[in-house]
Amino acid sequence: MRNRNTGAWRLSAQVLAIGLWLGAMAGPLQAAAPHLIEYSAYKKAFEAGDVPSALRHGEAAWQEAEKALGDDATTAVLAYNFARLAFAFPATAERALQAYERALVLTERGIGDLSAQDVRIGLTEVRLILRQNESTTANELARLLTERQRANVPASDLSAHAWKTLAIARMRDMDHDTVIAYADIAAAEAQALQPPDQQVLVDSLVLGAMARLSRSGPEKTQETIYEAIQRLDRVIALYPPQRDIDSFDPLLAKALVWRASVQAMVGTEKDPIDVLSLIRMSDDGRPSNCPDIAALLQRTPLEYPDNALRTGRVGAVLFGLDWKGTAVDR
């Protein structure tokens, strides 16, 4: 199952901790309650990394709580718990939206102790992912996140990921200055977590780099190019040496190509910003086209971390350029 964010397990992990009291409070008569049975199955699947089973049991736990308890704090927690995992997958994003809406209704009525602000942020982020009234929704998410930031609420998985989603939406609008601001916040928040959320950090650094390289007019300066290079270098350094081509991380491959292309173009007559401004973002926040950089790529091998040579792992990559819009797997 493909998802928009491979850090979804981490995002749901804190919700899993919130829900631990479900089992602790269950007495002998409650032990066989369907929602607790489903929650227990969800927890096992979650810890085993079984995404389809975790989604299935997480949703079932929420629905069984609806049947047995109705408007209850447990129902709110289980709805929120399911939403925090399901939002990251295209096939379940709509159901995540419904779960968030239910959790918000209960929370606003004073049922349970979930943060209404966090539930609203999660709900609005899913609406933006689904591109519902995209411009209005993006503005609302920016407002909610800014309010949270001004209140000095500590960074969380929720807020870091929402800032990243907001940056992706602004990248589709080609609003590069705003993308830079939001992506930098997302990266800073992801870095501040303990442990850092590497997936959100990597995605946000790449977004920030590409937004800087896509600037035009008087804003395309050597300083912004240097800042982009710094971010790409951070991304590359975060990855261990790759073992083989088939499992080579695609975002790392793109970062290596962009880093090498910028290095090559800086010494040519072509303006690197003009070339890289061709970048467009797909719905999942990944660049959907590759700039025409073949004539500018250096012919010397890419430099890769030294330990790749020592360990015998992949130290160089052959990149294929898609000239006619056909799919290239490797």
N, C-alpha and C positions, 0 to 999 in steps of 0.2 A: 504493500500500500504506500503510495507516494504522498508526501505531505509537504506543506510550505515551509516547515521548520523542523529540522531533526532534533531540536532541543525541546520538542513538545513533552517528552518524558519529564524533563526538569521542570517545565512549567506546571505540570500537574502534581509534581512531587510535594510541593508545599500544601496543596489542597488535600493530598493524601494524609498529611500530618494533621490537618484540621479535622479530618474525619475519623481519626483514631478513637475519639471518645465514643463513637457509635458502638464499637465492640466492647469498650470498657464498661459502658453503662448497661449492656445487655444482660438481663437476668436470665434465670433458667427458662422462664416462659417466653422470653423474647428471642432466645437463641435460635429458634426455628423460623423466625419471621423472615418472609421472602426477601425483603429489602436488605436484611443483614446477611443472608446467604449470598445474595448477588454481590453485595459489597465485598464480602470475603473473597469471592471468586475474582472480582475486579482487582483486588489488592494483589492476589497471587499472580494474575496475568501481568499486571503492571510491573511487579518486581522481576518477572521473568522476561520482560521486554516483548511480550506477545501483544502487539498493537490491536489486531482485530478482536481478540478475546477481551482485552481491556475495554475497548469501546463498547462491545456488546454487553458485557456485564455492568459497566458503568451506567449505561443508559437504562438497563433493566433495574438496577438498584434504585435509580431515581423514580422510574415508573411504578415500581412496587411500593415505594414510600408514598407516592401520590394516592395509590389505592388504599393503603393501610392507615395512613396518617393524615393525608390531606394537607391543610395549611399548618405546617409544622417546621420547626427549626431543622430537623433532620432532612425534610424534603428540600429545604433551601440549600443545605450543604451538599446533598447528593446531586441536585440540579447543577449547582456551580461546579462541582467536581467533574461531572461529565462534560460540561461546556469547556472547561480549561484544557481538556485533552482533545475533544472533538473539533474545536475551531480550526485546528491546524491542518485538517484533512479536507480536501474539496468535497468528498463524498458525504461528509458529516457536518459540514459547516452550517447548513440550514437548521439541522437539529440542535447544534450548539447555540444558535441564535434563539431558538425556542426555550432552551434550558436557561440561558441568561435572562430572558424576559421573565420567566417564572421565578427565578431567584431574586430578581429585582423587585417584583411585585411583593413577595413575602418580606424582603428586607425593608422596603419602604413602609410596610405595615408594622414594623417593629418586631417581626418574628425572626428569631435567631440573632446572631451577632456578626454576620458578614459585613464587610465595609461596603456601604452603598456606593461610595465613590469608585471603588475598584470594580464592582459589578457593572457600573455604568461604563467604565473604561473598556472592560472586556466586551460588553454588548456593542458598544459603538465601534470597536475595532473589527468585530465580525461583520457588522454592517458595511464597513469600509472594504473589507476583504471581498465581500459579495458585491461590492460596487453599487450599493443602494443609495440613490441620491448622492453620488460620490462627492461632489463639491461641498454640499451642506454637511455631510457626515464627516468629511475631513476637517472642516472648520470646527465642528463640535468636538471631535477627538482632540484637536489641538488645544481647545479651550479647557477641556477636562484635564489633560496632561499638564498644561501650564499652571492651572490652579493647584494641582497636586505638588508640582515642583515648588511653587511659591510658598506653599504651606510647609516646606521642608520635610515632606514625607520621604523616608528613606527609599532608595531605589529598590525595585523588586523585579522578578522575572516578568510580571505582568506589565509594568511600566516600560521596561527596556524593550520588550517585544512590540508594544504598542507604538513607541517612538519610531521603531524600525518600519512598521507597517505604514505609519504616516509619511515617512521619508519615501517609501516606495510609491505611494500615491502621488506625492509631489513630483517625483521623477517622471511619472507618466505625463504630468503637466509641463515638464521641462522647466520647472521653477527651481533652478539650480542652487540659488542662494539659500532658499528654504530647505532644500534637501540637505545641503551641507550642515545647516544648523541642527536639523532633526537627527541626521545620521550621527553627528558628533555626540549628541546627547545620548542616543541609544548605545553607542560604543562605550561612552564613559560609564553609563549605568551598568551595562553588561560586565565591564571590567571591575566595577566596584562590588559585585556580588561575591559571596564566598561559598563555593569556589566560583570563579568567573564563568559566565555563560558563553562558551567559546563560539557556538554557532551564531548567536545574535551578534557577538563581537565581530566575527569575520564578515558576516553579511553587511553590517553597518560600516565597517571600514572600507569595504569595496564600494558601497553606495557613495560614501563620502569622497572616495578617490575619483570615481567616475563623474560625479557632479562637478568636482573641481576641474577635471579635464574637459568637461563639456561647456564650460563657461565661454562667453563670447564678449566682444567689445573690449572696453578698457579694463574689464575685470580679469582678462586672461593674462596673467602675469607669471613671471618665473617663480614667484613665491607660491602661487597656487599649484603650479606644476610640481614644485618641490614637496609641498604638503601632500599631494596625491601620491608621489613616489614613496614618501615616508609611510603612508597607510598601506600601500601595496607591499612594501617590505615587511611591515608588521604582520600582514596576512600570511605571507610566505613563511615567515619565521615561526608561526604558530603551528604549522603542519609538520609532522614527522616525515622522514623519507618515505616515499611511496614504494610499495613492494612490486607492483607490476602495472602495465598499461590498463588492463581491464578494470582494475579497482582504483585507478588514479582519480583522485577527487576532482570533479569538473570545475569547481570554483577555484581551486588551487591552480589548475591548468590555465584558466582564464587570467588569473592574477599574474602568472608567470609570463604569459603572452603580452598582456598590457604593460607590464613592467619593462620587458625587453623592447617593446615597440616604442614606448616613451623614450627610453634610453637611446634608441637608434634615431628617433625623429628629432631629438633635441639638437643633434649635430648635422641636420640636413637643412635644406632651404624650405622644406614644407613646414607649415605651422602645425605643431602637434594638436593644438586645440581644434583647428579646423577639421583635421582628420577624425579626431575622437569625438567630435560633436555629433557624429552620425549615430551614436549609441542610442538605442531605445530600450525601454524596460517592458518585460512581459508581465503577466498578471502576478506571477509569484516573486517578482522583484529581481529576477535575473536578466541580464542584458540579452536581448533577443536577436541581435544581429552583430556581425563582426566587422569592424572597420577594414577598409582595403589597405592593409599594411604590408602586403607581400614585398613590394619594392623597397620597403624601408627597413625590414627586419635585418638585423645584423647576421652575418653568416658564421660568426663565431659561436661555439656552443654556449648555451645558457649556463651561468654559474649556479650551482645548486649547493646546499649545505655540505660541508666537508665530510660529515659522518656518513653521507650516502656512499662516498667512495670507499670508506673504511669498512662499511657493513655489507657492501655488495648489493645494495638496493638500487632502485632507479635513480640515476644521477643526471639523466637527460631525457627529454621528451620530444618526440616528433609530432609536430602540430599540423593538422590538416586544415586548410582554409576552404570554406564552402563558397565557391564562386557563383553558383547558379541557383542558390536557394534550396538545394537538395539536402536531405538529412545526412549528417556525418556523425557516426557513432564513435569513431576513434581515429 
